[in-house]
Amino acid sequence: MALKFLGIWPNTPDDGSPTIWLDDTTGDLIIQSWTADEETVRQAREVGSVPGHSTDVPDHESVIRLPANMLQFIPRVDREANRGNSGT
């Protein structure tokens, strides 16, 4: 695995800022960002995802809040060739 730096929160202080890297072996995004507050997690559980899927967050996962201005650093890929489990 080799990570490629993609971007950091604009006008960032010295530490603790949202950052995005790309794993150039797998294409995965590695994201450091703010942990979502309990209200956000509660709302995500209410909305859910796909029918029949648990709304609990497993211990090995986290809910993060990615600021909208960080979307500029996320690489765009061909959506048809790389469709994930969107539930649709």
Number of C-alpha atoms within 10 A of each C-alpha: 8 10 15 13 13 16 17 18 17 11 7 11 8 6 6 11 15 18 19 22 20 21 14 12 9 9 11 11 16 15 15 16 19 14 13 14 11 10 9 14 19 14 10 15 14 10 10 14 13 12 7 7 9 11 15 12 12 8 6 5 8 11 15 15 15 18 11 7 10 17 11 10 16 13 10 7 9 7 8 7 7 8 9 9 7 7 8 5
